[in-house]
Amino acid sequence: MAPVTFRVATVADLPTILALLADDSIARSRTGYTAEPTPSVRAAFDEISADPNNELIVGELAGEVIATLQITYIHGLSRGGMRRALVEAVRVRSDLRGQRIGEQLMEDAMARARARGCGLMQLTTDKRRTDAHRFYARLGFEASHEGMKRAL
């Protein structure tokens, strides 16, 4: 397999990113799901792109976007003011899973976080995603906290 390269997403990547996010039954079951770049989704993309504390990353294989994730860099007062990185919406195209592309994607994200001075990377994953739990554990992530969410 050719090498996978990682870069910051451009607006041209948005339809493919949405397709990657849509290739997931849990995501499709959530309120607000969209497979098309609506004005709200485009506005969110523009805001993420303009925010120096956010990066939307894509992985490319032979010129085709095949993976994505979002990193948010968080400043905080806890842990002595340590900066941390929050990773969300990690996806690899379904026909390419099991080939360590997700691992490469996460390694790239961790390198980006270290370069930004982060001392911790955190994420949440739906309790139903047992394969994802094993994946993250294999990469050294620990289920150290109980995550909670509330719709507003």
Backbone bond lengths (Angstrom), bond angles and torsions (degrees), N, CA, C in turn:
res aa  C-N    CA-C-N  psi(-1)  N-CA   C-N-CA  omega(-1)  CA-C   N-CA-C  phi
1 M - - - 1.446 - - 1.527 108.97 -
2 A 1.326 116.48 140.26 1.465 122.09 175.57 1.522 108.69 -64.40
3 P 1.331 116.80 157.70 1.464 118.25 -179.64 1.530 112.21 -69.84
4 V 1.326 115.24 146.47 1.458 121.96 174.55 1.522 106.82 -89.21
5 T 1.323 116.39 133.47 1.463 121.38 176.35 1.521 108.30 -113.53
6 F 1.323 115.38 153.50 1.465 121.04 -176.31 1.514 109.31 -124.56
7 R 1.334 115.10 142.03 1.454 120.99 -178.86 1.523 109.23 -155.72
8 V 1.332 115.03 168.04 1.459 120.89 174.45 1.530 107.89 -72.48
9 A 1.315 116.28 137.34 1.457 122.11 -178.16 1.524 111.81 -68.62
10 T 1.309 114.64 150.90 1.461 122.09 171.63 1.529 108.06 -113.69
11 V 1.321 116.31 167.13 1.460 120.06 -179.04 1.527 111.21 -60.39
12 A 1.314 118.04 -28.35 1.471 121.02 177.53 1.531 111.52 -63.75
13 D 1.336 116.97 -23.09 1.466 121.56 179.63 1.523 112.90 -81.58
14 L 1.327 117.37 -12.77 1.462 120.84 -171.10 1.537 113.67 -55.96
15 P 1.323 121.25 -47.69 1.471 118.87 178.98 1.536 113.19 -58.97
16 T 1.318 117.36 -38.91 1.469 120.40 179.67 1.525 110.77 -70.17
17 I 1.323 116.92 -39.46 1.469 119.96 176.52 1.524 109.88 -60.03
18 L 1.323 116.60 -45.51 1.461 119.67 179.07 1.517 111.54 -62.77
19 A 1.328 117.53 -37.39 1.468 120.47 176.71 1.528 110.76 -63.94
20 L 1.334 117.17 -39.81 1.467 120.25 177.25 1.526 110.46 -63.65
21 L 1.325 116.66 -42.65 1.461 120.46 178.85 1.531 110.89 -66.09
22 A 1.329 116.70 -33.82 1.466 121.74 -178.22 1.524 112.58 -74.11
23 D 1.310 117.12 -20.45 1.464 121.63 -177.42 1.524 109.95 -79.55
24 D 1.331 115.14 54.24 1.452 120.89 -172.78 1.532 108.37 -162.16
25 S 1.317 117.42 118.82 1.466 120.54 -176.28 1.523 112.23 -66.12
26 I 1.321 118.11 -34.06 1.469 119.99 179.26 1.525 109.94 -66.67
27 A 1.325 117.24 -45.70 1.464 120.44 179.03 1.524 110.87 -62.15
28 R 1.323 117.30 -41.21 1.469 120.58 -178.97 1.516 111.82 -64.94
29 S 1.325 118.03 -24.28 1.468 120.91 -178.37 1.528 112.54 -82.01
30 R 1.305 118.23 -8.55 1.468 121.33 -175.56 1.523 111.99 -86.90
31 T 1.315 115.17 150.26 1.456 121.63 174.62 1.517 109.30 -64.99
32 G 1.320 116.58 139.86 1.455 120.90 178.46 1.511 114.24 89.26
33 Y 1.325 116.73 0.52 1.460 120.62 179.34 1.524 109.64 -63.96
34 T 1.316 116.45 138.35 1.452 121.07 174.54 1.521 109.74 -147.93
35 A 1.308 116.23 140.14 1.462 120.59 176.19 1.524 110.55 -101.75
36 E 1.316 117.09 -3.85 1.462 122.01 -179.33 1.519 109.76 -114.26
37 P 1.331 117.24 145.11 1.474 119.96 178.31 1.528 111.59 -74.03
38 T 1.316 116.02 82.12 1.465 122.51 177.25 1.529 109.55 -68.56
39 P 1.324 117.54 167.10 1.469 118.98 176.27 1.537 112.92 -56.08
40 S 1.335 117.84 -36.75 1.469 120.33 178.71 1.518 111.85 -66.86
41 V 1.327 116.01 -41.52 1.474 120.40 178.94 1.525 109.41 -67.07
42 R 1.321 117.18 -42.19 1.468 120.46 178.17 1.524 110.66 -62.44
43 A 1.335 117.31 -40.23 1.467 120.96 177.57 1.530 110.61 -63.98
44 A 1.331 116.78 -39.59 1.469 120.20 177.51 1.523 110.29 -64.32
45 F 1.328 116.93 -43.55 1.461 120.64 177.65 1.523 110.25 -59.37
46 D 1.328 117.07 -46.51 1.463 120.81 -179.67 1.523 111.56 -61.27
47 E 1.331 117.01 -40.23 1.463 120.60 179.20 1.525 111.18 -66.97
48 I 1.324 117.09 -43.71 1.469 120.86 177.15 1.527 109.56 -59.61
49 S 1.316 116.16 -46.68 1.469 121.13 -177.63 1.517 112.77 -63.08
50 A 1.325 116.95 -33.15 1.467 121.39 -177.75 1.525 113.04 -83.53
51 D 1.313 117.27 -15.39 1.470 122.12 -175.09 1.527 109.94 -88.42
52 P 1.325 118.49 118.10 1.471 119.82 -179.35 1.525 113.80 -66.01
53 N 1.318 117.01 -12.91 1.463 120.20 178.70 1.524 112.68 -100.05
54 N 1.322 116.98 16.50 1.464 122.47 176.60 1.514 109.31 -135.24
55 E 1.319 115.26 143.40 1.457 121.14 172.40 1.511 108.62 -139.59
56 L 1.305 115.67 132.48 1.452 122.16 171.63 1.522 105.30 -105.02
57 I 1.322 116.21 114.70 1.464 122.71 -172.95 1.526 109.09 -105.81
58 V 1.329 115.83 142.07 1.462 120.79 172.40 1.520 109.03 -124.15
59 G 1.317 114.71 150.23 1.458 122.19 172.20 1.510 108.31 -106.24
60 E 1.326 116.07 134.98 1.460 121.83 -179.61 1.520 110.55 -116.81
61 L 1.307 114.98 140.05 1.452 122.79 174.39 1.520 106.75 -129.64
62 A 1.317 116.39 119.19 1.468 121.78 -178.84 1.529 111.51 52.14
63 G 1.339 116.73 40.82 1.456 122.16 176.55 1.516 115.36 80.48
64 E 1.329 117.15 3.80 1.465 121.41 -178.46 1.527 110.05 -113.65
65 V 1.344 117.75 132.37 1.464 121.69 177.60 1.521 108.62 -71.31
66 I 1.342 115.07 124.10 1.468 120.52 -175.71 1.524 113.29 -128.31
67 A 1.349 116.84 -1.86 1.461 120.25 -178.46 1.527 109.05 -156.49
68 T 1.322 115.44 158.43 1.463 119.87 179.24 1.526 110.68 -157.78
69 L 1.309 115.53 159.08 1.463 123.89 167.83 1.520 108.59 -163.52
70 Q 1.321 115.45 164.16 1.461 121.62 175.33 1.516 108.42 -118.21
71 I 1.327 116.01 136.34 1.466 122.39 175.53 1.525 107.64 -117.27
72 T 1.327 115.72 130.91 1.455 121.71 172.83 1.525 107.19 -117.52
73 Y 1.315 116.03 126.16 1.462 122.26 179.84 1.522 107.72 -93.36
74 I 1.331 115.56 123.77 1.455 121.47 -171.63 1.523 110.32 -116.15
75 H 1.313 115.48 125.62 1.467 121.13 171.91 1.520 106.94 -89.38
76 G 1.310 117.01 140.18 1.460 119.89 179.42 1.505 111.33 -150.20
77 L 1.313 115.21 162.42 1.463 120.83 178.95 1.526 111.85 -90.84
78 S 1.325 117.15 -22.82 1.462 119.21 -179.60 1.522 110.08 -70.97
79 R 1.314 114.72 162.92 1.473 122.24 -179.07 1.524 111.28 54.23
80 G 1.318 114.66 40.55 1.465 120.00 175.65 1.518 113.96 69.53
81 G 1.311 117.13 26.80 1.459 120.63 179.76 1.520 113.66 82.09
82 M 1.323 115.71 15.63 1.465 119.67 -177.97 1.530 110.69 -62.76
83 R 1.312 115.19 134.23 1.463 121.62 173.96 1.520 107.75 -80.21
84 R 1.326 115.57 144.29 1.464 120.00 177.75 1.513 109.85 -132.61
85 A 1.310 115.28 163.11 1.461 121.69 178.79 1.524 108.32 -117.88
86 L 1.309 115.43 134.47 1.455 122.54 175.83 1.525 107.47 -107.80
87 V 1.330 116.74 127.39 1.460 121.97 179.61 1.521 108.13 -108.90
88 E 1.332 115.27 135.09 1.460 120.94 179.68 1.521 110.00 -140.06
89 A 1.324 115.25 162.50 1.464 123.49 172.02 1.527 112.27 52.65
90 V 1.316 115.90 50.62 1.466 121.60 177.82 1.524 108.38 -80.00
91 R 1.320 115.64 123.29 1.457 119.64 -179.53 1.525 110.65 -143.62
92 V 1.318 115.24 141.60 1.464 123.84 169.96 1.520 105.90 -125.92
93 R 1.311 116.40 138.30 1.464 120.33 -179.89 1.528 109.65 -51.08
94 S 1.307 116.99 133.67 1.469 122.01 -170.03 1.525 113.81 -58.03
95 D 1.315 118.79 -35.49 1.466 119.61 -178.61 1.525 112.77 -76.69
96 L 1.334 117.34 -6.28 1.468 120.97 179.94 1.527 112.85 -111.97
97 R 1.315 117.21 4.10 1.468 119.72 179.22 1.518 109.77 -68.01
98 G 1.329 115.24 153.63 1.454 120.41 -179.90 1.518 113.41 86.27
99 Q 1.321 117.65 7.64 1.461 121.61 -179.29 1.530 111.96 -114.52
100 R 1.323 116.26 18.09 1.465 124.06 177.03 1.534 113.72 68.88
101 I 1.326 117.35 16.92 1.455 120.35 176.02 1.519 110.10 -69.02
102 G 1.322 116.90 -41.11 1.463 120.75 176.91 1.519 111.83 -60.33
103 E 1.318 116.05 -39.38 1.463 120.33 177.18 1.525 110.54 -63.36
104 Q 1.323 117.07 -44.19 1.460 120.44 177.64 1.527 111.02 -62.65
105 L 1.327 116.50 -40.98 1.458 121.79 178.48 1.526 110.54 -60.42
106 M 1.323 116.48 -46.43 1.463 120.40 -179.93 1.523 111.34 -68.45
107 E 1.323 118.03 -37.44 1.471 120.62 176.34 1.525 110.43 -61.93
108 D 1.334 116.78 -41.06 1.456 120.69 176.45 1.529 110.06 -62.27
109 A 1.331 117.01 -43.85 1.465 120.89 179.24 1.531 111.13 -62.05
110 M 1.334 116.89 -42.23 1.468 119.63 178.90 1.517 111.26 -65.31
111 A 1.326 117.69 -38.29 1.467 120.64 176.87 1.525 110.53 -63.74
112 R 1.327 117.55 -41.19 1.459 121.21 177.15 1.527 110.59 -62.14
113 A 1.326 115.97 -42.19 1.467 120.71 -179.72 1.531 110.97 -65.48
114 R 1.324 116.88 -43.78 1.472 119.57 177.19 1.527 110.58 -60.24
115 A 1.332 116.64 -42.56 1.468 120.91 -179.79 1.517 111.60 -62.82
116 R 1.328 117.60 -25.72 1.462 122.38 178.07 1.528 111.89 -89.53
117 G 1.329 117.26 4.39 1.455 121.05 177.85 1.517 114.97 84.88
118 C 1.322 117.42 16.52 1.462 120.27 179.67 1.525 110.29 -77.57
119 G 1.315 115.39 140.43 1.450 121.14 177.19 1.516 112.83 -105.87
120 L 1.337 117.00 -0.12 1.461 121.33 -176.30 1.522 108.68 -155.27
121 M 1.318 115.92 139.77 1.464 121.06 170.69 1.509 107.01 -116.87
122 Q 1.320 115.67 134.95 1.455 120.14 -179.19 1.516 110.05 -131.41
123 L 1.321 115.11 158.50 1.457 120.86 178.43 1.512 108.45 -158.20
124 T 1.311 114.86 162.15 1.457 120.33 168.41 1.516 106.56 -119.35
125 T 1.311 115.44 152.43 1.456 120.70 176.85 1.517 107.59 -142.39
126 D 1.293 116.43 137.54 1.453 122.38 -178.15 1.525 109.84 -54.15
127 K 1.310 116.50 138.73 1.463 120.89 -178.26 1.525 112.78 -59.70
128 R 1.329 116.80 -22.19 1.474 120.49 -179.79 1.524 112.31 -80.66
129 R 1.306 119.20 -9.42 1.468 122.82 -175.82 1.539 110.77 -89.99
130 T 1.292 117.12 67.90 1.466 120.38 -175.53 1.532 112.21 -64.66
131 D 1.334 117.91 -34.92 1.470 119.46 176.22 1.522 110.34 -63.92
132 A 1.313 117.18 -40.55 1.471 121.11 178.20 1.524 110.56 -64.14
133 H 1.311 117.14 -38.80 1.474 119.83 179.03 1.526 110.34 -59.90
134 R 1.329 116.61 -44.80 1.468 120.30 178.22 1.533 110.78 -64.04
135 F 1.318 116.46 -41.09 1.466 121.80 178.63 1.525 110.44 -58.77
136 Y 1.320 117.32 -51.96 1.467 120.37 -178.32 1.530 111.70 -65.08
137 A 1.314 117.37 -38.12 1.471 120.43 177.33 1.525 110.34 -62.54
138 R 1.327 117.20 -40.15 1.466 121.07 178.13 1.526 111.31 -61.54
139 L 1.336 116.62 -29.82 1.462 121.30 179.19 1.529 112.64 -85.69
140 G 1.326 117.18 0.62 1.459 120.49 176.70 1.516 115.35 100.12
141 F 1.320 118.28 3.14 1.463 120.59 177.23 1.521 108.84 -76.75
142 E 1.318 116.00 144.09 1.457 121.90 -179.59 1.522 109.67 -117.75
143 A 1.317 116.18 140.36 1.464 121.86 176.30 1.532 107.82 -80.04
144 S 1.336 115.78 72.65 1.465 121.55 -172.18 1.523 113.89 -90.89
145 H 1.331 117.52 -15.43 1.456 121.10 -176.85 1.536 109.33 -132.91
146 E 1.279 115.96 158.98 1.464 121.87 173.10 1.516 107.01 -99.86
147 G 1.326 117.49 116.36 1.455 121.03 -179.64 1.523 110.76 -83.27
148 M 1.320 115.31 146.42 1.454 121.08 178.35 1.522 108.30 -136.13
149 K 1.320 115.63 147.61 1.465 121.16 177.85 1.525 108.57 -138.51
150 R 1.324 114.56 155.03 1.458 120.50 176.17 1.513 109.05 -145.27
151 A 1.291 115.99 130.41 1.461 120.09 176.18 1.527 109.27 -68.89
152 L 1.314 115.66 142.97 1.472 120.98 179.48 1.512 110.73 -113.39
